[in-house]
Amino acid sequence: MSQEELSGVLIVNKHAGVTSHDIVNKVRRLYNTRRVGHTGTLDPMATGVLVVLIGRAAKACEYLSADSKRYRATLRLGLTTDTEDITGTVLTVSHAIPSASELYGLLPRFCGKIQQIPPMYSALKVGGQKLVDLARRGETVERQAREIEIFDLRAEQTDTSTDYILDVHCSGGTYIRTLCADLGAALGCGGVMASLERTETCGFPLSLAHTVEELESMDENRRASVLIQTEQLFSDLTPIHLPAFFEKLCRDGCEIYLQKLGIDLPSGTRVRLCNAKGVFFAIGAVGEYKNGIAVKAVKTFVL
């Protein structure tokens, strides 16, 4: 396989002290391609799973941002900062640290669907400007609370009375440092995030990830071999196998009526479109057309 044809998913174990964009630039050089994206930013202090999309796989970014994620974070009680983590300016200090049982008793309140106000130090845009850029200029703007979902939240004591390890399974768009700050506020002592590791995203666990150092030590063929097929990003979608005639129509932008395929799926269903041999080539969406329910390709990955 030549470098120009490389396409797939690379699971990187991001190290601390670099941005997600730094990792993307490194991957561009290692794989000799400009077509590289990722599925969710990690702060410079954070480590762990960064899903990098290479070649045609980069087109999948827009379909993966809401996927659930798992994190392992350190909650430090007794502090508040302007960034909600230990890298920021300290605003308050409290020596009245609650007991472990008080923290454990609070956790159920933060499970399920809850409202969370995005932090100023975030990449969200207001009026076309990133909140973090406004924050660095000393500006604060009103942010609307957003619904997130915490599927599971657990805490584990450490040898330090102020520090707890949090295991969080949450929806995309959840800010773990804001969760730490909100837990500290609810306990009355303040709280910040002291460390963060993403242990899973898009269904890919940390065990599949490669460090930058490992990738640099590989030869060209070995680096190509660790790429995961783009289709695995959509393994939870229903596959539709199209005979050659319908595949060509689909690739030409036509809708394919499900009645002709002998398939019954509700409108709004997103599917994996495969050829007659079961080889994935596009994401499709089922919808209502003038002659009934049909599927149409919305993003093609394999030409």
N, C-alpha and C positions, 0 to 999 in steps of 0.2 A: 504494500500500500504506500503510495507517495504521500509526502507531507501535504500537498494541495488537496488531497482527497480525505484527509483526516476529519472525522466528525464523531462526536460522542460526548459523554459526560465524564468529567474528571472530578473525583472527590478529593479535596485538599484538606489537610489538617493544618489550618492556619495557625501561625505562631503569633505571640504577642508583640506589640510594637510596630506593626505594619497595618496599613489599610487594606480593605478588600480590593481596592483598585491597584494597589501595589502587587497583590497576588495575581490579578488579571494580567498586568504588564509582564510579570515574570513568566506566566504561562504562554503569553503571546511569543515571547522570545524562545522558550523551550520547544514550542510546537510550530514555530515559524509561520504564524497566521495572525491576521488582525481580527478575525471573526471569533471573538471570545467575549462571553458575558458571564454573569453569575446570578444566582436565584435569591439572594438576600444578603444585605450588607452586615458585616460584623464590625463593631467598633475596634479601633486600634488595640485597646487593652484586652479584647476578647480573643479566645482561641477556639479551635474545634472545627466542625464540619462546615466547609464552604463548597457548595456545589458549583462547579465551573463548567460552562457549556461551550464547546468548541465546534467551529464550523457551522454546518446547518443546524446543529442542536441549539445554537444561540437563539434561534427563533422561538424557543420554548419558554423564554423568560416570562412573558406576559401571562402564561397559563399556570405558573407555579407559585406566585407570590403569596397566595392565601393558604398554602399548605401548612399542616401542623408541624410543630417543632418541639424538640426536647432540649432542655438546658440543665447544667449543673452550675450553680452560682453560690458565691459566699455573700451572705447578708451580715453586715456589721451594724449592730445596734449602738445607739448613743451619739450618732453624728448625723448632720444634714449638710449637704453641699449644693452648690448651684448647678452641678451636673448630675446629681443623684448617684454619683459613684465617687470613688476615692481619688480620682484625678482632679476633682474640682476644688474650688475655694470653700473652706469650711465656714458654714454659716452659724451652726449651733453645736454645742457639746453638752451631753447629759451623762451624769454618772449614776443615774437611777435606772439601772438596767433591769427589765422585768425577768421573771423566772422563765425557765424553759416551758413549763406547763402553760403559762400565759400565752406564749407564742404558739404552742401547739393548739391551744383552744381557739386561737384566732384564725387558723388556716382555713377551716371550712367556710368562713365568710368570704374568702377570696377564690373559692372554687365555683365552677359553673360560668354562666354568662354574667359578666360584670362590666361596669363602665370604667374606662381609664383615660386620663388626660395625657396626651403625648407630651414628652418633655421638650423644653426649649432647645436643649442640645440634641437635636435630631435632624434627619435629612428631609423631614416633611416640609412641603412648601406652602407658604401663605402669601397670596398676592404675587406669586412668581418667584419668591425668595425663600431659600432654605431657612428654617428656624434657627439652625446652628449658626448661620452667618449673622442673623439678627442678634442672637445671644452674645456672640463675640464682640458685637458693637455696643453691647450694654443695653440692648433693646429687649423689651418683653411684650408679647402680643397675646391676646386672648385666644385660647385653643378650645375647640369643642371636644367634649368627652366622646370617646368612641367605644362601641361594644366589642369586647374581646371575650374569649372563652378560655378558662383554665380547666383542663380536663383532669389534671391530677397535680397536687402540690404537697410535697413532703419536706420536713426539716429534720436535720440531724445535728446534734450538739458537737462542738469541737472542744479542744482543750482550753480555748479562750472563751470566757463567759460572754463576751460581746458577739462572738462569731458563730454562725450557723450555716451549714451546707444545705442549700435548697435544691431539690429535684423538681423541675417544672415541666409539665407537658401542656402545651398551650397552642392556641390558634396563631396563625400568621398575624403580624401587626402588633403583637404583644411586646411591650418594653419591660425587660426584666429589671432594669434599674429603677423604673417607676414602680414596679411591684415591690421592690425592696423599700423604696421611700414610703410607699403607702402602708406597708406593714409596720414600719417604724413609726409613722404618724399615728396609726391606730393604737399602737402600744404606748404612745405618749412620750417616747424617748428619741424619736428620730431613727432613721436607718438609711444606709447607703449600700450600693453593690461594691464589694471589694474584689471580686473576680468573676469571670464568666467563661464558661465553656459550652459551646453548642455540641450536643452529643448525637443529635439526629435531625435531619431535615429532608423533606421530599422522599421520605422512606429510606434514606441512606444513613446508616449508623457510622459512628466514628471508627469502627473496626475496619471499614473499607477505605479509609482516608490515607493519603500519602502526604508526607511533609515535603516542603520545597527542597530540602536537602536530599531526600530520597529520590525525587524526580530528577534533580540535577546529576545524581550519580548514575542514572540509567542511560543506556544507549538509546538511539532513535527508535529502534524496533520495540524495545522493552517499554518505552514511554507510550508508544502507540497501542501496545497490548493491554495497558491498564485502563484504557477508555471503555466506558460502559455504553451499550447501545442506547440511543435516544429513546427507543420504545419503552424502556424500563421506567422512564419518567411518568408514563401513562398506563402503567400496568393495572391500575384500578378501573380503567375504562373498558366498556364492553367492546370486544372486537367484532368487526364486520368484514368478512372475506368476500371480495368482489371478483367475479369472473372477468376475464380479460376485456370483454366488450364494455361492461359497466365500469371497469377500472379506467379505461380510456376516456369515457364520458365524464367520469368524476374528475379526472386530472384536467379535463378541458373546461371545468367549471360548472358542469351540469349537475342538477339535483337528481338523485336516484331514488325512485319511489320504492318504499319498503315492501309494498305489496308484490312487486316484481321479484323481490329477493326472498319472499316468504318469511319476512321478519316483522315483528310487532314491537315497537318501542315508543314510549311517549314523547311528545314534542318537548324539546329542551334538553334531551339526553345528549351528552357528549360521548363520542365513540372513537375507537381506534380503527382506522381504515387500513386494510391489508389487501394484498393481491391474492390471487387464487391459491398461491403456495403458502399463504400465511405471513408474508413479509410485510411489515408495517411501512406505510409511506406517507400517511397524513392523519391529522385530527379532523374529525367530522362532527357536525351538529345536526340533530334531527329537528325538523320544523314543519310547519304547515304550509303547503304550497297549493296552487290553484286546483291541482288534481289529487290532493291528499297529502298524507304524511310522507316526507322524503328526507334523505340525508344528503348533506352537501359538505365538501371539504372546506375547512376554514383555514387550515395551515398545512402546507405540504413540506415534508422534511426530506424525502428521498425523491429525486427527479427521475 
